[in-house]
């Protein structure tokens, strides 16, 4: 697109909605939206009449997500929506940007119904009616996310703002109401509907019933509007935003889709173009970028795992020795064996299963329970539940199995620090996670049988096993490895043959000397019940467990690794389709770390090989600080912190001490994560990196007293020393050796500023950078796009932007501004491939006329970041402070700006 070309939509950008719609119709472009506009208007009318539009079905835990369904669709509308909003249909048109995780606010579209039916609790119920989707898999979810929720939230903003007004200052409220009134005017809604809602309109003079009536009058006003025109006006306003973004990127020709479609514009394309970028270009009368590639289908995953089995055939066909084929495979896999790390672990899982099966098969009355045979419970050091034996696998599984599990699962990668492979404090837990629902179900059934029969209590009965373990049973069916239904019938029959319940009593004798002689007192306390007949139930379970394993175990293990690896490959292909480039290591880690920990010991390079993709970089293997089982280290740490296991008397009579011991236990177990971070970072983590604020510190001065105690205990046990640069708290200011007179702020640290002019100067090496500032309200968002201060908008509310500086007259910054974020980004026009790394670095210096001189230089970035938040100037009590941030973004300025609620050029 060149500057002398003129298109119908260019004058529409600044036009009023009715004028823009007229231009659209004159260009012959309006008919394509007839179906979507009619659908939005019809559902809006249904909602305003008081009928529910959508429903949310809550999931169960992490493994079963919520689902959202639009229940008000007619059969014809459902068919139409499947074609437009169906996920696979959108993918077929290239919409690989559909979010993997999203909260769909179904309550927004049900709010009119709730206001009419449950006026006293409508807003609370609507807020609860949110689907947290771990994957957008249905047309209804896309319909809500892309079309309906934005429409309903715009129309019902007056109701929501009145509910949240106490959060905002009067100045902010005036600004919000001015925006709402302007939106209503542009939508063609009678402004009288807002009379009592607007700021100063008398809302607080109404009692609760009066406010409820005002909300209903607003609904009635909306209901009598021309909803077809209203839906069309709302649509054209969203499309005008898309036009603006397109025009920004198309100064020298049509831009690539991924440069135009920011997170805010993606739902617009899904709502009105079915996710089809080519349809957008047709609407805008533009040709596609010569490098544009619309991916309509992802490649089928190809896994490189079972190759040694083919070595004989390959050797014969190629006329070479089989040993040479194995040597070539070992070189390809990057290890010393032609067997892939995935196969190695699958083989060990088979061996582990045999030991696990035997332990359950020989369990008999008089033995301790098998709770602890599978490491799948929270680590607790202060008090152990009755019947639970931590690390029981050490006693009941063969030594060879223990050695193999400890070796193959001894390392992991961390999602936020994937560049290093670090110690795994709980290899048996990671192995159990890799094995999945089969271990969860068969181990759980064995434990249930034990506690029903031997006591002291059970969480369920044998006749309810199929319901209690419904989640792992469903997963086994999905894997094609179901449990025979006859098993549950036989369990119920076996339960009927158990003996009657017998109380389990703890009896204690005490002897007292009296003038009349020695007297003995006996006290008895019931602690549960048991039923005779465990061996009969055990044998039923053993018979069916072994029959299941003989029929399904090999298939099941292959399904476990294949499904997880194929999912990673699919996510990788999807990322490439959406972004036009492979993910960086840290981006890959977001969806691949768990699978790598299950099947390659955290080695992301080995996982890349298994899915047939080149790794962008190699991980390091730092010196390990943790050897052996993390349970042993955590127990030592617990004692080092002053922990003492809680006995029954303390648990009953001293709840404060019990709570304190639990908190020490939690710190001891969290210290395992501290060591992992120290290995990954190459130095002890700071309190912020560790997440110290999430924990309770049972010392009089809390974290400030407990943090040095924790670090000293860790240094004692690991025979290391905490780094002076990382032992401080976020307020620590350290002297800077290379800038005389200045003080160095460690990453995350803060320092006080005078309420006067403050200048932040950015010094960069390796590539030129652009410097800008973002003015943020207390909620962390901009008030408007004017709050971005940069080379095209150099002044706003006391903040000025220079070529390499940001200067803030802190005394002149309005009260509505809480934080000034100073941001730098690589000048991509000058260096389109540059990223921040060991060669391209930056530092920030903060100076004030009164003499304040602070400096911050972060460590080199390693994840392909092109934009960074350097420092923040923020209000603290009645003054100001500076914080060293050093947070990089590999999604560019557009990704960072989306978090702040603004839209800028990447």
C-alpha positions in Angstrom: 0.0 0.0 0.0 1.6 3.3 -1.1 0.9 6.8 0.2 -0.9 7.9 -3.0 -3.4 5.1 -2.9 -6.8 5.9 -1.5 -9.2 3.3 -0.1 -12.8 3.5 1.1 -11.9 2.7 4.6 -9.3 5.4 5.1 -11.9 8.2 5.6 -13.9 5.7 7.7 -11.2 5.6 10.4 -12.2 9.0 11.8 -15.8 8.9 10.8 -18.8 8.6 13.1 -20.2 5.0 13.2 -23.2 5.8 11.0 -20.9 7.5 8.4 -18.4 4.6 8.5 -21.2 2.2 8.0 -22.4 4.2 5.0 -18.9 4.2 3.5 -18.8 0.4 4.1 -22.1 -0.1 2.4 -21.2 2.1 -0.6 -18.0 -0.1 -1.0 -20.2 -3.2 -1.1 -18.6 -4.6 2.0 -21.5 -4.6 4.5 -23.3 -7.7 3.4 -20.5 -10.0 4.6 -21.4 -9.1 8.2 -25.2 -9.5 7.9 -25.3 -12.9 9.6 -23.0 -11.9 12.5 -24.8 -8.6 13.1 -28.2 -10.4 13.1 -26.9 -13.0 15.5 -25.5 -10.4 17.9 -28.7 -8.4 17.8 -30.9 -11.5 18.3 -28.9 -12.7 21.3 -28.8 -9.2 22.7 -32.6 -9.0 22.5 -33.0 -12.3 24.2 -30.7 -11.2 27.1 -32.4 -7.9 27.5 -35.8 -9.7 27.7 -34.4 -11.5 30.8 -33.4 -14.9 29.4 -30.0 -16.5 30.1 -27.6 -16.7 27.2 -24.8 -19.0 28.3 -23.8 -21.4 31.0 -20.6 -22.5 32.6 -19.9 -26.1 33.7 -17.1 -26.0 36.3 -14.3 -28.5 35.8 -12.8 -30.8 38.4 -9.3 -29.8 39.5 -6.4 -29.1 37.1 -7.2 -32.0 34.7 -10.8 -31.3 33.9 -11.2 -27.6 32.7 -14.4 -25.5 32.8 -16.6 -25.5 29.7 -18.8 -22.7 28.4 -21.9 -23.1 26.3 -24.2 -20.6 24.6 -27.5 -22.1 25.4 -29.7 -19.5 23.7 -28.8 -20.4 20.1 -31.4 -21.8 17.8 -30.6 -24.9 15.8 -29.9 -22.8 12.7 -27.7 -20.4 14.6 -25.7 -23.3 16.1 -25.0 -24.5 12.6 -24.0 -21.1 11.5 -21.7 -20.6 14.5 -20.1 -23.9 14.0 -19.0 -22.8 10.5 -17.9 -19.3 11.6 -16.6 -19.8 15.1 -15.7 -23.5 15.1 -12.1 -23.9 16.4 -11.0 -26.2 13.6 -12.7 -23.9 11.0 -10.8 -20.9 12.4 -7.6 -22.9 12.3 -8.3 -23.8 8.7 -8.4 -20.1 7.9 -5.1 -19.5 9.7 -6.3 -18.3 13.2 -3.6 -20.1 15.1 -3.6 -17.2 17.6 -6.7 -18.5 19.4 -5.7 -18.4 23.1 -4.6 -21.6 24.8 -5.8 -20.3 28.2 -8.5 -17.7 28.6 -11.1 -16.7 31.1 -14.5 -16.4 29.3 -16.8 -14.0 31.3 -20.1 -15.8 30.6 -21.5 -13.7 33.5 -21.2 -10.6 31.3 -23.8 -12.0 28.8 -26.0 -13.3 31.6 -26.0 -10.1 33.6 -29.3 -8.7 32.0 -31.0 -12.0 33.0 -29.5 -11.8 36.5 -30.5 -8.2 36.9 -34.1 -9.1 36.2 -34.3 -12.4 38.1 -31.8 -11.9 41.0 -31.4 -8.1 41.3 -30.0 -8.2 44.8 -27.1 -10.6 43.9 -26.8 -10.1 40.2 -23.3 -8.7 40.1 -21.9 -11.3 42.5 -23.4 -14.1 40.5 -22.2 -12.7 37.2 -18.6 -12.4 38.6 -18.7 -16.0 39.6 -20.0 -17.1 36.2 -16.6 -17.2 34.5 -15.1 -20.2 32.6 -11.4 -20.6 33.0 -10.5 -22.5 29.9 -7.2 -24.3 29.6 -7.9 -24.7 25.9 -10.4 -23.0 23.5 -12.0 -26.0 22.0 -15.6 -25.1 21.1 -17.4 -22.7 18.8 -19.3 -21.4 21.8 -16.1 -20.4 23.6 -14.9 -18.5 20.5 -18.3 -16.9 20.1 -18.2 -15.6 23.7 -14.6 -14.5 23.7 -14.6 -12.8 20.3 -18.1 -11.4 19.8 -20.6 -11.5 22.7 -18.5 -10.6 25.8 -17.0 -7.4 24.2 -20.5 -6.3 23.1 -22.2 -6.9 26.4 -19.4 -5.5 28.5 -19.6 -2.2 26.5 -23.3 -1.9 27.0 -23.4 -2.8 30.6 -20.3 -0.8 31.7 -22.5 1.7 33.6 -23.8 -1.1 35.9 -20.3 -2.5 36.5 -18.7 0.9 37.1 -21.3 1.8 39.7 -20.5 -1.4 41.5 -16.8 -0.7 41.5 -16.7 3.1 41.9 -15.1 3.0 45.4 -11.9 1.7 43.7 -11.5 4.9 41.7 -10.9 8.5 42.5 -13.4 11.2 41.6 -11.2 12.4 38.8 -11.0 8.9 37.4 -14.8 8.5 37.7 -15.4 11.7 35.8 -13.1 10.4 33.0 -14.8 7.0 32.9 -18.3 8.5 32.7 -17.3 10.9 29.9 -16.0 7.8 27.9 -19.2 5.9 28.6 -21.4 8.7 27.5 -19.4 9.1 24.3 -19.7 5.4 23.6 -23.5 5.4 24.2 -23.8 8.4 21.9 -21.8 6.7 19.1 -23.9 3.5 19.6 -27.1 5.6 19.1 -28.4 4.8 22.6 -30.6 7.4 24.3 -28.3 9.3 26.7 -31.2 9.7 29.1 -30.6 6.1 30.1 -27.5 7.3 31.9 -29.0 10.2 33.8 -29.0 8.7 37.2 -25.8 6.7 36.6 -23.5 9.4 35.5 -21.2 11.2 38.0 -23.2 13.6 40.1 -26.5 12.2 38.8 -27.9 11.3 42.2 -27.0 7.6 42.3 -26.1 7.7 46.0 -29.4 9.3 46.9 -31.2 6.1 45.8 -31.8 3.3 48.2 -31.1 -0.3 47.2 -34.4 -0.8 45.6 -34.1 2.5 43.7 -30.7 1.5 42.3 -32.1 -1.9 41.2 -35.0 0.0 39.4 -32.4 2.3 37.7 -30.6 -0.8 36.4 -33.8 -2.2 35.0 -34.7 1.1 33.3 -31.3 1.0 31.6 -32.1 -2.5 30.3 -35.5 -1.3 29.1 -33.9 1.6 27.3 -31.5 -0.7 25.6 -34.3 -3.2 24.7 -36.3 -0.6 22.7 -33.2 0.6 20.7 -32.7 -0.6 17.2 -30.5 -3.5 18.2 -29.5 -4.4 14.6 -28.1 -0.9 14.2 -26.6 -1.0 17.7 -24.7 -4.3 16.9 -23.5 -2.9 13.5 -22.3 0.3 15.2 -20.4 -1.7 17.8 -18.9 -3.8 15.1 -17.7 -0.8 13.0 -16.1 0.8 16.0 -14.1 -2.4 16.6 -13.2 -2.6 12.9 -12.1 1.1 13.0 -9.5 0.0 15.6 -8.4 -2.8 13.2 -8.1 -0.2 10.4 -6.0 2.0 12.5 -3.6 -0.8 13.4 -3.5 -1.9 9.7 -2.7 1.7 8.6 0.1 2.0 11.1 1.8 -1.1 9.8 1.1 -0.5 6.1 3.1 2.6 5.5 5.3 1.0 2.9 3.1 -1.9 1.9 0.8 -4.4 3.4 2.1 -5.7 6.7 2.3 -9.3 7.8 -0.7 -10.5 9.7 1.3 -11.2 12.9 2.5 -7.6 13.0 -1.1 -6.2 12.8 -2.9 -8.7 14.9 -2.1 -7.7 18.5 -3.8 -9.5 21.3 -6.6 -6.9 21.3 -7.2 -7.2 17.5 -7.2 -11.0 17.3 -10.8 -11.4 18.7 -12.0 -8.8 16.1 -10.8 -10.9 13.2 -12.3 -14.1 14.8 -15.6 -12.4 15.4 -16.2 -10.8 12.0 -13.9 -12.6 9.6 -14.0 -16.1 11.0 -10.3 -15.8 11.8 -9.5 -15.3 8.0 -6.7 -12.8 7.4 -7.2 -13.0 3.7 -10.9 -11.9 4.3 -9.6 -8.9 6.2 -7.3 -8.0 3.3 -10.3 -8.3 0.9 -12.4 -6.1 3.2 -9.6 -3.5 3.2 -8.9 -3.9 -0.6 -5.3 -4.8 0.1 -3.1 -7.4 -1.4 -1.2 -9.9 0.8 2.4 -9.3 1.8 4.7 -11.3 -0.5 6.0 -13.2 2.5 2.6 -13.9 4.0 2.0 -17.6 4.6 -1.4 -18.7 5.7 -1.1 -22.0 7.5 -4.3 -23.9 7.1 -3.2 -27.1 8.8 -0.4 -28.1 11.1 2.1 -30.9 10.1 1.4 -34.3 11.6 3.8 -34.9 14.5 6.7 -37.2 13.7 8.4 -38.8 16.7 11.9 -40.2 16.7 11.7 -42.7 19.6 11.5 -46.3 18.7 14.4 -46.4 16.1 16.6 -49.2 17.6 14.0 -51.8 16.8 14.5 -51.0 13.1 18.3 -51.2 13.3 18.6 -54.7 11.9 16.4 -53.9 8.9 18.2 -50.6 8.2 21.6 -52.3 8.4 20.6 -55.1 6.0 19.1 -52.6 3.5 22.2 -50.3 3.6 24.7 -53.1 3.7 26.4 -52.0 6.9 27.0 -53.5 10.3 24.2 -53.3 12.8 26.7 -51.8 15.3 27.3 -48.9 12.9 23.5 -48.2 12.8 23.4 -48.1 16.6 26.4 -45.8 16.7 24.7 -43.4 14.2 21.5 -43.5 16.3 23.4 -42.7 19.4 25.0 -39.7 17.7 21.6 -38.5 16.5 20.1 -38.8 19.9 23.1 -37.0 21.5 23.8 -39.8 24.1 25.9 -42.9 24.6 23.1 -45.3 23.5 21.0 -45.9 20.5 18.0 -46.2 22.8 16.2 -42.8 23.2 15.8 -41.4 26.7 12.0 -41.8 26.3 12.4 -45.6 25.7 14.8 -45.9 28.6 12.2 -44.4 31.0 9.3 -46.5 29.5 11.4 -49.6 30.2 12.0 -48.6 33.8 8.3 -47.9 34.3 7.6 -51.5 33.2 10.1 -52.8 35.8 8.8 -50.4 38.4 5.3 -51.7 37.8 6.4 -55.3 38.5 7.8 -54.3 41.9 4.7 -52.1 42.7 2.4 -55.0 41.8 4.3 -57.5 44.0 4.3 -55.1 47.0 0.5 -54.9 46.8 0.0 -58.6 46.1 1.9 -59.7 49.3 0.3 -57.0 51.6 -1.3 -58.7 54.6 -2.8 -58.1 58.0 -0.2 -56.9 60.6 1.9 -55.0 58.1 2.0 -51.3 57.8 -0.1 -49.7 55.0 1.4 -49.0 51.6 0.6 -45.3 51.8 4.0 -43.8 50.7 4.9 -46.6 48.2 4.1 -44.1 45.4 5.5 -40.6 45.9 2.4 -38.6 45.1 1.6 -36.7 48.4 2.7 -33.3 49.8 5.9 -33.4 51.7 5.1 -32.9 55.4 7.8 -32.9 58.1 6.1 -31.5 61.2 3.5 -34.3 61.6 2.8 -37.5 59.6 -0.7 -38.7 59.0 -1.6 -42.0 60.6 -0.8 -44.8 58.3 1.5 -42.8 56.0 5.2 -43.8 55.7 7.3 -41.3 53.7 9.7 -42.9 51.2 8.1 -46.3 51.8 9.3 -47.2 48.3 12.8 -47.5 49.7 11.7 -50.4 51.8 9.3 -52.2 49.5 10.7 -51.8 46.0 13.8 -53.7 44.6 17.1 -51.9 44.9 17.7 -52.0 41.2 14.4 -50.3 40.5 15.2 -47.6 43.1 18.6 -47.0 41.5 17.2 -46.7 37.9 14.4 -44.3 39.0 16.9 -42.2 41.0 19.2 -42.0 38.0 16.8 -41.4 35.1 14.6 -38.8 37.0 17.4 -37.1 39.0 17.3 -33.9 37.0 14.6 -31.5 35.7 14.3 -28.1 34.0 12.5 -25.1 35.5 9.9 -23.4 33.4 11.2 -19.9 34.2 14.9 -20.8 34.1 15.0 -23.4 31.4 18.6 -22.7 30.3 19.9 -25.0 33.0 19.2 -28.6 33.9 19.0 -28.8 37.7 18.6 -31.3 40.5 15.2 -33.0 41.1 14.6 -33.4 44.8 11.7 -35.9 44.2 12.6 -38.2 41.3 10.0 -40.8 42.5 7.3 -38.2 42.3 8.2 -37.1 38.8 8.3 -40.8 37.7 4.8 -41.3 39.2 3.6 -38.2 37.2 5.0 -39.7 34.1 3.1 -43.0 34.8 -0.1 -41.0 35.3 -3.6 -42.3 36.0 -2.7 -46.0 36.0 -0.6 -45.7 39.2 -3.1 -43.2 40.7 -6.0 -45.7 40.2 -4.5 -49.0 41.1 -2.5 -47.7 44.0 -5.5 -45.8 45.3 -7.7 -48.9 45.1 -5.2 -50.9 47.0 -5.0 -48.3 49.8 -8.8 -48.0 49.9 -9.1 -51.7 50.5 -6.5 -51.6 53.2 -8.1 -48.7 55.1 -11.6 -50.1 54.8 -10.4 -53.4 56.2 -7.6 -52.5 58.6 -8.7 -49.0 59.5 -8.6 -46.7 61.1 -10.8 -45.0 58.5 -11.2 -44.7 54.7 -12.2 -41.8 52.5 -14.6 -43.9 50.5 -16.1 -47.4 50.5 -15.5 -50.3 48.1 -18.9 -50.0 46.5 -18.1 -46.3 45.5 -14.6 -47.0 44.1 -15.8 -46.3 40.5 -17.2 -42.9 41.5 -14.4 -41.9 43.8 -11.7 -42.6 41.1 -13.8 -41.4 38.2 -11.1 -39.0 36.9 -8.3 -41.6 36.5 -10.8 -44.2 35.2 -11.9 -41.7 32.5 -8.3 -41.1 31.6 -7.7 -44.8 31.3 -10.7 -45.2 29.0 -9.5 -42.3 26.9 -6.1 -44.1 26.5 -7.9 -47.2 25.2 -7.0 -49.1 28.4 -10.2 -49.3 30.4 -10.7 -51.2 33.7 -13.1 -54.2 33.3 -16.5 -53.3 34.8 -16.6 -56.8 36.3 -13.9 -55.6 38.7 -16.3 -53.2 40.5 -19.0 -55.8 40.7 -16.6 -58.3 42.4 -15.4 -55.6 44.8 -19.0 -54.9 45.9 -19.5 -58.6 46.4 -16.3 -58.9 48.4 -17.3 -56.0 50.6 -20.5 -57.8 51.5 -18.4 -60.7 52.9 -16.3 -58.6 55.2 -16.7 -59.0 58.9 -18.6 -56.6 61.1 -17.0 -53.3 62.1 -14.7 -53.6 65.2 -13.5 -50.5 67.1 -9.8 -49.9 67.2 -9.0 -48.6 70.7 -5.9 -47.1 72.2 -5.6 -48.2 75.9 -3.4 -46.5 78.4 -2.7 -47.7 82.0 -1.5 -45.4 84.7 -0.5 -46.4 88.3 -1.1 -44.2 91.3 0.2 -44.8 94.9 -2.4 -44.1 97.5 -2.5 -44.6 101.3 -4.6 -47.7 100.6 -2.1 -49.2 98.2 -1.3 -49.1 94.5 -4.2 -48.3 92.1 -4.1 -48.8 88.3 -6.4 -46.8 86.1 -7.1 -47.7 82.4 -8.3 -45.3 79.8 -9.4 -46.2 76.3 -10.0 -44.1 73.3 -11.4 -45.2 69.9 -9.4 -44.2 66.9 -11.5 -45.8 64.1 -12.7 -49.2 63.1 -11.6 -52.3 61.1 -13.3 -55.2 59.3 -11.9 -58.7 59.0 -11.3 -60.0 55.4 -8.6 -57.9 53.8 -6.8 -60.8 52.0 -10.0 -61.7 50.1 -10.4 -58.1 48.8 -6.6 -57.9 48.1 -6.8 -61.0 45.9 -9.7 -59.7 43.8 -7.7 -56.5 43.2 -4.5 -58.3 42.4 -6.3 -60.6 39.9 -7.8 -57.7 38.0 -4.7 -55.5 38.3 -2.5 -58.2 36.7 -5.2 -58.9 34.0 -5.2 -55.2 33.2 -1.4 -55.0 33.0 -1.1 -58.1 30.8 -3.7 -56.7 28.4 -2.9 -53.0 28.5 0.4 -52.0 30.2 2.5 -51.9 27.1 -0.1 -50.0 25.1 -0.7 -47.7 28.0 3.0 -46.8 28.5 3.3 -46.1 24.7 0.2 -43.9 24.9 1.6 -41.9 27.8 4.8 -40.9 26.1 3.4 -40.7 22.6 0.4 -38.4 23.6 2.7 -36.1 25.6 5.3 -35.8 22.9 2.7 -35.3 20.1 1.1 -32.5 22.2 4.5 -30.8 22.4 5.1 -31.2 18.7 1.6 -29.8 18.0 2.2 -26.8 20.3 5.6 -26.2 18.5 3.9 -26.3 15.1 1.1 -24.0 16.3 3.6 -21.5 17.6 5.4 -21.4 14.2 2.1 -21.0 12.4 1.0 -18.1 14.7 4.4 -16.3 14.9 6.1 -17.2 11.7 9.2 -18.4 13.5 10.2 -21.2 15.9 9.9 -20.5 19.7 12.9 -19.5 21.7 14.0 -21.9 24.4 12.1 -20.1 27.1 9.0 -19.9 24.9 9.3 -23.7 24.2 9.7 -24.4 27.9 6.3 -22.9 28.6 4.6 -25.9 27.1 7.4 -28.5 27.1 9.1 -28.5 30.5 6.7 -30.9 32.2 7.0 -33.4 29.3 10.8 -33.0 29.3 10.9 -33.7 33.0 8.8 -36.8 32.5 10.7 -38.3 29.6 14.1 -36.7 29.1 15.3 -35.7 32.6 14.5 -32.0 31.8 16.7 -32.1 28.7 14.9 -29.9 26.3 17.4 -30.6 23.6 16.6 -34.4 23.8 12.9 -33.5 23.6 13.5 -31.4 20.5 15.3 -34.4 19.0 12.3 -36.7 19.9 9.9 -34.4 18.0 12.3 -33.9 15.1 13.0 -30.2 15.5 16.4 -28.4 16.0 17.0 -26.9 19.4 17.6 -23.1 19.4 20.3 -23.4 22.1 21.9 -25.9 24.5 21.1 -26.1 28.2 23.9 -26.0 30.8 24.3 -28.6 33.6 25.6 -26.5 36.6 27.2 -28.1 39.6 24.5 -29.8 41.7 23.9 -28.7 45.2 21.4 -31.4 46.0 22.4 -35.1 46.0 20.2 -37.9 46.9 16.5 -37.8 47.9 15.1 -34.4 48.7 13.2 -35.8 51.7 16.5 -36.4 53.5 17.7 -32.8 52.8 14.4 -31.3 53.8 14.4 -33.2 57.2 17.9 -31.8 57.9 16.8 -28.3 56.9 13.7 -28.6 59.2 16.0 -29.5 62.1 18.4 -26.7 61.2 15.6 -24.2 61.3 14.6 -25.4 64.7 11.8 -27.7 63.7 10.6 -30.5 66.0 7.9 -33.0 64.9 4.6 -32.4 66.6 3.4 -35.1 68.9 -0.3 -35.8 69.6 -0.3 -33.8 72.9 1.1 -30.7 71.2 -1.3 -31.1 68.3 -4.3 -31.2 70.6 -3.3 -28.7 73.3 -1.0 -26.2 71.6 -2.4 -25.0 68.2 0.1 -22.1 68.0 3.1 -24.3 68.2 1.5 -26.8 65.8 1.0 -23.9 63.3 4.6 -22.7 63.8 6.0 -26.1 63.2 3.9 -26.5 60.0 5.3 -23.2 58.8 8.9 -24.3 59.5 8.1 -27.5 57.6 6.8 -25.5 54.7 10.0 -23.4 54.6 12.2 -26.6 54.8 10.4 -28.2 51.8 10.5 -24.9 49.9 14.3 -24.8 50.4 14.5 -27.5 47.8 13.2 -25.1 45.3 15.7 -22.5 46.5 18.5 -24.9 45.7 17.1 -25.5 42.2 17.0 -21.7 41.6 20.5 -21.3 42.9 21.8 -24.0 40.5 19.9 -22.4 37.6 20.9 -18.8 38.4 24.5 -19.5 39.3 24.0 -17.6 42.6 21.5 -17.7 45.5 18.2 -16.2 44.5 16.9 -13.0 45.9 13.8 -13.0 48.1 11.8 -11.8 45.1 13.2 -14.5 42.8 12.4 -17.1 45.5 8.9 -15.7 46.1 9.5 -15.1 49.8 6.4 -13.0 50.1 4.2 -16.0 49.4 5.4 -17.8 52.5 4.8 -17.3 56.2 7.9 -16.6 58.3 7.4 -17.7 61.9 9.8 -15.2 63.5 8.9 -12.0 65.4 10.1 -9.8 62.5 8.8 -12.1 59.8 10.7 -12.3 56.5 13.3 -9.8 57.4 14.4 -12.0 60.3 13.7 -15.4 58.8 15.4 -14.9 55.4 19.0 -14.7 56.8 18.2 -17.7 59.0 17.0 -19.7 55.9 20.1 -18.7 53.9 22.5 -19.5 56.8 20.9 -22.9 57.2 21.2 -23.7 53.5 24.8 -22.5 53.3 25.6 -24.7 56.3 24.0 -27.8 54.8 25.4 -27.3 51.2 28.8 -25.9 52.4 28.3 -22.8 50.2 28.2 -19.1 50.9 25.3 -16.8 50.0 26.4 -14.1 47.6 26.5 -10.7 49.2 24.8 -9.2 46.1 21.7 -11.4 46.5 21.2 -11.6 50.3 19.5 -8.3 50.5 15.8 -7.4 50.3 14.1 -5.5 47.6 15.1 -2.3 49.3 18.9 -3.0 49.4 21.1 -0.4 47.8 24.7 -1.5 47.0 27.7 0.6 46.2 28.5 0.8 42.5 32.2 0.2 41.8 32.3 1.6 38.3 30.4 4.8 38.7 31.9 6.9 41.5 29.3 8.7 43.5 26.4 6.6 42.4 24.8 3.7 44.1 23.9 0.5 42.4 20.4 -0.9 42.7 20.3 -4.7 42.6 17.5 -6.1 40.4 14.2 -5.7 42.3 15.7 -3.1 44.7 14.3 0.3 45.4 15.5 3.6 46.7 13.8 6.9 47.8 13.7 9.9 45.6 13.1 13.6 46.3 9.9 15.1 45.0 11.6 17.1 42.3 12.8 16.5 38.7 14.3 13.0 38.1 16.1 12.0 34.9 16.6 8.4 33.8 19.3 8.0 31.2 19.7 4.8 29.3 23.1 3.8 28.0 23.1 0.9 25.5 25.9 -1.0 23.7 25.7 -3.3 20.7 22.6 -1.8 19.1 20.6 1.5 19.1 17.6 1.6 21.3 14.4 3.7 21.6 13.4 5.0 25.0 9.9 5.7 26.1 7.8 6.1 29.3 4.4 4.7 30.2 2.2 6.5 32.8 0.2 4.0 34.8 -2.7 4.4 37.2 -2.9 2.5 40.4 -4.4 -0.5 38.6 -1.2 -0.8 36.5 -3.0 0.3 33.3 -2.8 3.5 31.2 -5.6 6.0 31.4 -5.5 6.4 27.6 -3.0 6.0 24.7 -1.7 9.5 25.5 0.0 8.0 28.5 2.7 6.6 26.2 5.5 9.2 26.1 7.9 8.7 23.2 9.5 10.3 20.1 6.1 11.0 18.5 4.5 12.3 21.7 7.3 13.7 23.8 5.4 15.3 26.7 2.5 14.2 29.0 1.6 15.3 32.5 5.1 16.4 33.6 7.0 13.6 31.9 9.3 14.3 28.9 11.0 12.0 26.5 14.4 12.7 24.9 16.5 10.5 22.6 18.0 8.5 25.5 16.4 10.0 28.6 13.1 10.3 30.4 12.7 13.3 32.7 9.8 13.4 35.2 9.0 16.5 37.2 7.7 14.5 40.1 6.0 17.4 41.8 3.9 18.1 38.7 2.8 14.5 38.0 -1.0 14.3 38.5 -2.3 12.2 41.4 -4.0 9.8 39.0 -0.5 8.6 38.0 0.9 6.1 40.4 3.9 4.7 38.4 6.1 5.9 35.5 7.6 2.9 33.8 10.8 3.6 31.7 11.0 1.3 28.7 13.6 0.7 26.1 13.4 -1.3 22.9 15.9 -2.2 20.2 15.5 0.0 17.1 14.4 -2.8 14.7 14.6 -0.6 11.6 18.3 -0.2 12.3 18.9 -3.7 13.5 16.0 -6.0 12.6 17.6 -9.2 14.0 19.1 -7.8 17.2 18.1 -9.0 20.7 19.4 -8.2 24.1 22.2 -10.6 25.0 25.8 -10.6 26.3 26.7 -8.4 23.3 23.8 -6.0 23.4 23.4 -4.7 26.9 22.1 -1.6 28.7 22.2 0.3 32.0 20.1 3.0 33.6 21.2 6.0 35.6 18.8 8.1 37.7 19.9 11.6 38.8 18.2 14.5 40.6 19.3 18.1 41.2 19.5 17.5 45.0 22.3 14.9 44.4 20.5 11.6 44.2 22.5 9.3 41.9 21.4 5.7 41.4 22.5 3.2 38.8 21.2 -0.2 37.6 22.8 -2.6 35.2 21.0 -6.0 34.8 22.8 -9.2 33.9 22.7 -10.0 30.2 19.4 -11.3 28.9 19.3 -14.8 27.4 15.8 -15.4 26.0 15.7 -13.3 22.9 14.2 -10.2 24.5 13.9 -7.0 22.4 12.2 -4.8 24.8 12.7 -4.3 28.6 11.2 -2.4 31.5 14.3 -0.7 32.8 13.1 1.1 36.0 9.9 2.4 37.5 9.4 5.6 39.4 6.4 5.1 41.7 4.6 6.8 44.5 5.3 5.6 48.1 3.3 7.0 50.9 3.7 10.8 50.4 6.8 10.7 48.3 8.4 8.8 45.4 10.7 5.8 45.0 12.7 4.2 42.1 12.7 0.5 41.5 15.2 -1.5 39.4 13.1 -3.8 37.2 15.1 -5.3 34.4 12.2 -7.3 33.0 12.6 -8.3 29.3 9.9 -9.1 26.8 10.5 -11.4 23.9 7.1 -10.5 22.4 8.3 -7.0 21.6 6.8 -3.6 22.6 3.3 -4.7 21.4 3.3 -7.6 23.9 4.5 -5.4 26.8 2.1 -2.6 25.9 -0.8 -5.1 25.8 -0.2 -5.7 29.5 -0.5 -1.9 30.1 -3.7 -1.6 28.0 -2.2 0.4 25.1 -1.7 -0.3 21.4 1.6 0.7 19.9 3.8 -0.2 16.9 5.9 -3.3 17.5 
